[in-house]
């Protein structure tokens, strides 16, 4: 018992340190993502090219995660993949300041996604080891909270940087903004290097008496993958919500970013709340979160300001759950020996489902926005039912 308390304290400090890694890395690449579309346009790319680059980058990132997850489990070189991935993920972003053609920028944007694919399964696995000490839900919630602070600061910093260089040509102002992102990128690498020195073998934080079930992709894990695929498929990207709001003149251009910021703030605090609840009540909280989120489309694709802002709140709750307790559930279901593979598989399935779902939702919206709303509601509610069934099934197995 005396040894357990220092271990928990050490794990907490480590989680906060890794959360700061997420914070500064999000300042870097979320800041960049807020400008990438317009920047490509200024360099001569068409709307089709911009959307294709973004879609291909996301698809490549999520599918590569399965391969990198397997490599992480096979080699056990958690820090190697995390640091290599972060280095590629972050340092290609300031390099955008040097580009003069859209196809050069496109290569860098895709490389940034490849870097994220390299580091994501390793980072999630490292975090899950600390989670065995603190509680998986709490651990991923702290990380997501700090992550979203960075996601909010990043676009704001870019806006301020461009405002300060307003006298320059627009494309040069963008280049100045990208160049500034070198600083949070360097801070990120510095923090993760410190974490690597302090905890050289993160897998040793995993408790031997962990409650994680030693399963190797059994029925429970596959049922969980089906559930999160449904959630991803029916969860519209905010870009589509923004398109709806702008094309119907529901919010002014000034208020559209405000709606997104509301979603990000709700995301941060929802992750903390659901993380704590997850550690107390288990996977049933995932079902509860999916049920609440299922109504987001009714409001986000509504025709009034009030509806859109309420939709932003529900959408933010969904994002908070997706980025915290979804990962925590993987750690609950899968033993530490194959967790890297599990996270890679989980991320790949989630990403592909979101990619295909985004396309389908876009097509349905073009036909009739109510078709999108009904599909989103159906998929989220069905996911909630499956997750509730999974929770009951696991509870029965653990009591046998």
LOBAKOL-606863 format. One record per residue (C-alpha): x, y, z; residue in three letters. Coordinates in steps of 0.05 Angstrom, whole numbers, padded with zeros to 5 digits, always signed. Example, Ala and Ser with C-alpha at 12.3 -4.5 7.8 and 13.67 -1.06 7.14 Angstrom:
<rs>
+00246-00090+00156Ala+00273-00021+00143Ser
</rs>
This chain:
<rs>
+00000+00000+00000Unk+00058+00047+00017Unk+00090+00033-00051Unk+00023+00042-00088Unk+00015+00116-00070Unk+00084+00138-00098Unk+00070+00097-00160Unk+00003+00133-00170Unk+00036+00200-00158Unk+00091+00184-00208Unk+00039+00161-00259Unk-00001+00226-00249Unk+00060+00270-00261Unk+00077+00229-00322Unk+00006+00235-00350Unk+00008+00311-00340Unk+00076+00313-00375Unk+00048+00273-00434Unk-00013+00318-00433Unk+00033+00378-00442Unk+00063+00342-00502Unk-00008+00338-00530Unk-00021+00411-00514Unk+00040+00439-00550Unk+00035+00391-00608Unk-00038+00411-00617Unk-00019+00484-00618Unk+00027+00466-00676Unk-00015+00422-00721Unk-00085+00448-00702Unk-00059+00518-00714Unk-00033+00495-00782Unk-00098+00459-00800Unk-00137+00522-00790Unk-00097+00554-00847Unk-00079+00496-00893Unk-00142+00500-00937Unk-00137+00575-00952Unk-00061+00570-00960Unk-00067+00515-01013Unk-00118+00558-01049Unk-00070+00618-01049Unk-00016+00572-01078Unk-00063+00554-01136Unk-00099+00491-01113Unk-00172+00482-01132Unk-00228+00464-01082Unk-00227+00392-01108Unk-00151+00388-01097Unk-00156+00416-01027Unk-00211+00368-01006Unk-00176+00309-01039Unk-00110+00324-01003Unk-00145+00330-00936Unk-00186+00266-00947Unk-00127+00225-00972Unk-00083+00249-00915Unk-00134+00229-00863Unk-00147+00161-00895Unk-00072+00146-00901Unk-00060+00166-00829Unk-00114+00122-00800Unk-00099+00061-00843Unk-00024+00065-00828Unk-00038+00065-00753Unk-00055-00010-00757Unk+00015-00025-00785Unk+00051+00020-00737Unk+00012-00009-00678Unk+00035-00079-00697Unk+00107-00054-00702Unk+00102-00022-00633Unk+00079-00088-00602Unk+00131-00128-00639Unk+00191-00084-00622Unk+00168-00054-00556Unk+00203+00010-00577Unk+00148+00055-00552Unk+00191+00118-00546Unk+00226+00108-00613Unk+00160+00109-00652Unk+00131+00165-00608Unk+00190+00212-00616Unk+00202+00195-00690Unk+00128+00206-00705Unk+00125+00272-00667Unk+00188+00297-00701Unk+00160+00283-00770Unk+00089+00304-00750Unk+00111+00372-00724Unk+00173+00395-00761Unk+00143+00389-00831Unk+00092+00442-00810Unk+00140+00502-00804Unk+00170+00479-00870Unk+00104+00499-00903Unk+00131+00571-00896Unk+00183+00555-00949Unk+00136+00527-01002Unk+00118+00564-01065Unk+00076+00512-01101Unk+00013+00476-01077Unk+00040+00407-01095Unk+00101+00417-01050Unk+00055+00438-00993Unk+00010+00378-01007Unk+00070+00330-00998Unk+00086+00363-00931Unk+00013+00359-00908Unk+00011+00285-00924Unk+00079+00274-00889Unk+00050+00308-00827Unk-00006+00256-00827Unk+00044+00199-00836Unk+00082+00225-00775Unk+00018+00223-00734Unk+00006+00152-00757Unk+00076+00133-00733Unk+00068+00162-00663Unk-00006+00153-00646Unk-00009+00079-00627Unk+00056+00085-00588Unk+00032+00147-00551Unk-00036+00116-00534Unk-00002+00052-00509Unk+00047+00092-00466Unk-00011+00131-00436Unk-00050+00068-00423Unk+00007+00040-00380Unk+00000+00100-00334Unk-00075+00090-00337Unk-00070+00024-00302Unk-00047+00063-00241Unk-00096+00122-00243Unk-00155+00093-00280Unk-00159+00090-00356Unk-00217+00139-00362Unk-00184+00191-00317Unk-00117+00184-00352Unk-00143+00194-00423Unk-00190+00249-00399Unk-00131+00290-00371Unk-00094+00281-00436Unk-00154+00301-00477Unk-00167+00362-00433Unk-00097+00389-00444Unk-00100+00368-00517Unk-00162+00411-00529Unk-00131+00471-00494Unk-00076+00466-00547Unk-00128+00457-00602Unk-00162+00522-00579Unk-00097+00562-00571Unk-00068+00540-00639Unk-00119+00574-00686Unk-00121+00635-00640Unk-00045+00643-00644Unk-00049+00637-00720Unk-00102+00690-00723Unk-00060+00738-00681Unk+00003+00724-00721Unk-00032+00739-00787Unk-00064+00802-00757Unk+00006+00827-00738Unk+00030+00816-00809Unk-00032+00844-00843Unk+00009+00893-00885Unk+00043+00836-00920Unk+00015+00798-00980Unk-00036+00747-00954Unk+00007+00688-00974Unk+00068+00718-00939Unk+00027+00730-00876Unk+00008+00656-00877Unk+00082+00637-00885Unk+00100+00679-00824Unk+00046+00643-00785Unk+00072+00574-00806Unk+00143+00594-00789Unk+00121+00615-00719Unk+00097+00543-00706Unk+00170+00520-00702Unk+00170+00544-00629Unk+00114+00500-00601Unk+00142+00443-00643Unk+00210+00450-00609Unk+00177+00454-00540Unk+00138+00390-00555Unk+00201+00351-00573Unk+00235+00379-00511Unk+00179+00356-00464Unk+00174+00286-00494Unk+00250+00279-00489Unk+00245+00296-00415Unk+00189+00244-00407Unk+00232+00192-00442Unk+00290+00206-00394Unk+00246+00204-00332Unk+00208+00141-00353Unk+00252+00101-00400Unk+00209+00038-00394Unk+00136+00060-00392Unk+00109-00012-00395Unk+00135-00022-00324Unk+00080+00024-00299Unk+00028-00028-00319Unk+00001-00060-00255Unk+00007-00136-00252Unk-00062-00138-00219Unk-00092-00096-00275Unk-00165-00109-00288Unk-00154-00108-00363Unk-00180-00172-00392Unk-00127-00214-00426Unk-00164-00222-00492Unk-00136-00226-00562Unk-00188-00193-00605Unk-00246-00236-00581Unk-00321-00225-00591Unk-00322-00167-00542Unk-00267-00128-00578Unk-00298-00139-00647Unk-00366-00118-00621Unk-00334-00056-00594Unk-00302-00041-00662Unk-00371-00047-00695Unk-00399+00001-00644Unk-00346+00055-00654Unk-00351+00046-00730Unk-00424+00065-00725Unk-00407+00125-00682Unk-00354+00149-00732Unk-00398+00136-00793Unk-00454+00180-00768Unk-00412+00235-00737Unk-00407+00293-00785Unk-00343+00333-00791Unk-00349+00404-00767Unk-00330+00428-00837Unk-00398+00402-00862Unk-00434+00436-00804Unk-00397+00500-00820Unk-00417+00494-00893Unk-00490+00486-00873Unk-00488+00546-00827Unk-00453+00590-00878Unk-00493+00570-00939Unk-00559+00582-00903Unk-00533+00647-00870Unk-00552+00622-00801Unk-00489+00651-00768Unk-00445+00708-00790Unk-00373+00691-00811Unk-00350+00719-00743Unk-00395+00672-00704Unk-00378+00607-00741Unk-00309+00601-00707Unk-00345+00617-00641Unk-00390+00556-00651Unk-00328+00514-00662Unk-00293+00542-00601Unk-00354+00525-00559Unk-00350+00454-00584Unk-00275+00451-00566Unk-00287+00478-00496Unk-00344+00429-00484Unk-00300+00373-00512Unk-00246+00389-00460Unk-00291+00389-00399Unk-00335+00331-00424Unk-00274+00287-00430Unk-00257+00300-00356Unk-00328+00286-00333Unk-00338+00223-00375Unk-00268+00198-00358Unk-00283+00199-00284Unk-00351+00167-00295Unk-00319+00113-00339Unk-00272+00092-00282Unk-00332+00086-00235Unk-00384+00053-00280Unk-00346+00024-00339Unk-00367+00017-00412Unk-00440+00034-00398Unk-00417+00107-00397Unk-00396+00099-00470Unk-00468+00079-00485Unk-00494+00138-00446Unk-00448+00187-00483Unk-00469+00158-00551Unk-00543+00167-00532Unk-00533+00240-00514Unk-00492+00254-00576Unk-00542+00220-00622Unk-00585+00283-00623Unk-00530+00330-00646Unk-00551+00329-00720Unk-00621+00354-00705Unk-00591+00417-00677Unk-00525+00425-00715Unk-00563+00421-00781Unk-00622+00462-00755Unk-00641+00530-00783Unk-00633+00576-00723Unk-00574+00604-00684Unk-00598+00573-00619Unk-00603+00504-00651Unk-00533+00509-00681Unk-00501+00530-00615Unk-00537+00474-00578Unk-00513+00427-00633Unk-00442+00451-00620Unk-00449+00431-00547Unk-00474+00361-00565Unk-00421+00354-00619Unk-00368+00374-00568Unk-00393+00322-00519Unk-00386+00270-00573Unk-00315+00292-00589Unk-00297+00290-00516Unk-00322+00219-00509Unk-00289+00197-00574Unk-00221+00222-00553Unk-00221+00198-00481Unk-00265+00140-00460Unk-00262+00107-00529Unk-00187+00098-00518Unk-00198+00078-00446Unk-00245+00022-00467Unk-00191-00008-00512Unk-00144-00011-00451Unk-00200-00045-00412Unk-00212-00098-00465Unk-00142-00115-00487Unk-00080-00138-00449Unk-00017-00095-00450Unk+00021-00145-00494Unk-00021-00129-00556Unk-00046-00060-00538Unk-00006-00025-00592Unk-00037-00069-00645Unk-00105-00058-00614Unk-00098+00017-00615Unk-00073+00015-00687Unk-00132-00029-00708Unk-00181+00014-00669Unk-00156+00079-00700Unk-00155+00049-00770Unk-00226+00024-00766Unk-00250+00089-00735Unk-00215+00131-00787Unk-00240+00092-00847Unk-00311+00092-00820Unk-00308+00167-00809Unk-00279+00178-00879Unk-00333+00138-00914Unk-00387+00165-00868Unk-00366+00237-00883Unk-00374+00224-00957Unk-00443+00191-00948Unk-00467+00247-00902Unk-00444+00299-00952Unk-00483+00265-01008Unk-00545+00258-00964Unk-00541+00331-00945Unk-00539+00351-01018Unk-00603+00312-01030Unk-00640+00331-00966Unk-00611+00351-00899Unk-00663+00310-00862Unk-00634+00246-00893Unk-00568+00264-00860Unk-00602+00278-00794Unk-00640+00211-00794Unk-00578+00171-00812Unk-00536+00205-00758Unk-00590+00192-00706Unk-00598+00119-00726Unk-00523+00102-00725Unk-00510+00136-00658Unk-00571+00103-00625Unk-00553+00035-00653Unk-00482+00044-00627Unk-00510+00061-00558Unk-00551-00003-00557Unk-00491-00046-00578Unk-00447-00013-00525Unk-00500-00025-00472Unk-00503-00098-00493Unk-00427-00102-00491Unk-00427-00073-00420Unk-00477-00125-00396Unk-00439-00181-00431Unk-00373-00162-00398Unk-00406-00154-00330Unk-00434-00225-00335Unk-00366-00253-00355Unk-00330-00220-00297Unk-00381-00247-00246Unk-00375-00318-00271Unk
</rs>
